[in-house]
Amino acid sequence: MTSQMIAKIIAFALYLGFMVYIGLRNAKKNNSSSDFFLGGRKLGPWVTALSAEASDSSAWLLMGLPGLCYLGGIKETFWTAIGLIAGTYLNWLFIAKPLRRCTIAFGDSITIPEFFTNRFKDKTHLLSLISVIFIVLFFTIYTASGFVACAKLFNSVFNLPYHAGLVIGLVVILSYTIMGGYFAVCTTDFIQGLLIFVAFVVSSLVAIFALGGPAEAFAKAAEFSEKAMNGEFGAEMLAKFTANKNYSASSIVSALAWGLGYFGMPHIIVRFMGIRSEEELTKARRIGTVWMVISYIGTFLIGTLGTAYLLPKLLSGAAAETVFSETMLKMYPAFIAGIFLCAILAASMSTADSQLLSAASAVSRDFFKGIVKKDADEKAVLNVGRITVFAIAAVAFFLSLNPESSIFGLVSYAWAGFGATFGPLVLLALFWRGMTNKGAIAGLVAGGITVVLWHNMSGGIFNIYEILPGFIICLFVSVVVSLLDKNKDAEMLAEFDEYKSLSKK
């Protein structure tokens, strides 16, 4: 074993050990399910902001999008980034404060399904049950993308077999999530968010000046693109670059539509519910938005300049998603490279842990305590939550076993699922008095089915990203059914009016 390999192993071991330590340290803070799943609404703006953005920007930010950009998908990366940045800002601006206030007003809800149940007076718990099913389905797919990223990272850095890297990622993420709950997840996300930010800023600057400055660097990247289009790097690279150059108006619409997903991401919007005061949301919004803008600029720079910086090495197909890790290995001494490569691990872990916790909260509180055993005590709810974390991680592990799995593909499917099912319902729950329980159930089912069916179709109109038709159909069905149903629940209307009157103060 070389000294360089030992240095990288030490860097990774220190980082992973620190994450587990955070889980152990925060384990004692979980005295109730509210603490475990929402941190007792005690977190400040910095932790809230970076935790929200780190859990949002999974490994696809450091692997999926840079890989797409490396293969000539610069336009798709650009428009997707624009949609996501706009979605992030609007989510903080219009959803954060009303959601925190509304979840407290309607039964002090600590999960999204619980909020829907309380807001729409769903005595049948059908709305909660359907919500839990979709949460488990799409979070399992989403978590799988994080495991895939961990496996590819360990394979790229240490030449470990793909499946060995998969096991390491699974064990570490499970360890601190099961032990520490929301406090541990948010604390580790904060640290991971800082690491991702620094890695992008420093590495982008180093790459630019290593290639001779801004003008020379982009000229070399353009030269690579031209050679790829001329077939000088082989048929596979030619096919990828040709496909990404043919970027239509519908492709731009699909890329921008990613921004709609934010309104329905349980693992992101739950951060709004967990902040200690409404007044700190403005500061958190500014921190989160700045983080997003700079991080996506870093994605663009690493992916684009990596084509020139890594030459004569070429990355094609699924290997292109390792452009960030390959750049770090070439750019820095082994130990420093190991630290920055932990940013990829950080991105994977910060998203997977948040998703596992959100799914566990839905199953334990909304299904187990809400439907199966309504008199369950806090200890039982916590135990079911921890078991759920393990079970979903196990299923996600099996979904990740294929080394050819695409991080970008897995994330886009899960993102569409949440955005199209929960996004319209969150908006309507917060801003429309006439929304009814039947409308919510109908919209939820319609949006979810649309995403699943659309995702498995291809050609023509089905090339549009499934989040857009799913979101529109969910919104349309919810409104139409609610209008036909006519909200006559006096208690629901009175509570909503009281919530809105408090919002004006």
LINJO-V904963 format. One line per field, one symbol per residue. ss: DSSP state (2 for helix, 1 for strand, 0 for the rest). phi: phi as a letter, one per 20 degrees, with the letter a starting at -180 (. if undefined). psi: psi as a letter, one per 20 degrees, with the letter a starting at -180 (. if undefined). A space follows every 50 residues. Layout:
BEGIN
ss = ???
phi = ???
psi = ???
END
This chain:
BEGIN
ss = 00222222222222222222222222222000222222222010222222 22222200022222222222000222222222222222222222222222 22222000000222222220000002222222222222222222222222 22222222000222222222222222222222222222222222222222 22222222220002222222222222222000002222222222200022 22222222222222022222222210022222222222222222222222 22222222200000002222222222222220022222222222222222 22222222222222222222220000022222222222222222222220 00000022222222222222202222222220000022222222222222 22222000022220022222222222222222222000022222222222 22200
phi = .fffffffffffffffffffgffffegfeeebffffdcmmlceeffffff ffffffefgffdcffgfffgeneffffffffffffffgfffffddgfgff fffffemlfdcfgffgfffdlefemffffffffffffffffffgfffffg ffffffedlfggffffffffffffgefffemfgffffffffffffggfgf ffffffffffeoogfffffffffffffffenfdofffffffffffedeff fffffffgfffffcegfefffffeffbffeffffffffffgfgfffffgf fffffffefegefddclffffdfffffffeecggffgfffffffffffff efffffffffffffeeefffcfcfefefffffffffffgfffffffgffe fefegeffffffffffgffeeegffffffeccfefcfffffffgfffffg fffffedbnmffffgfffffffffffffffffffflfdffffffffffff fffee
psi = prhgggghggggggghhhghgggghihiinirhhghijjjljqrhggggh gghhhgnaihhiggghgghhjjlggggghgggggggggghggghhgghgg ghhghmjlqjrghhgggghjlniijgggghggghggghhggghhhhhggg ghghgggjkqqghghgggggggghghghghbgggghghhgghgggggggg gghggggghhjjrgghghghhhgggghhhjjijrhghggghggihmorhh hgggghihhhhhijohigihhhhiqhqhhihgghggggggggghhhgggg ggggihghhiqjpqprchhhijhghhgghhhrqgggggghhihghggghh gghhggggghhgggghgghhggnhjprhggggghghhgggghhgghghhi hoijppggggghghgggghhghghhgghhhiphjprghgggggggggggg ggghhjrqqchiippihghggggggggggghhghhoojohgghghghggh hhhi.
END
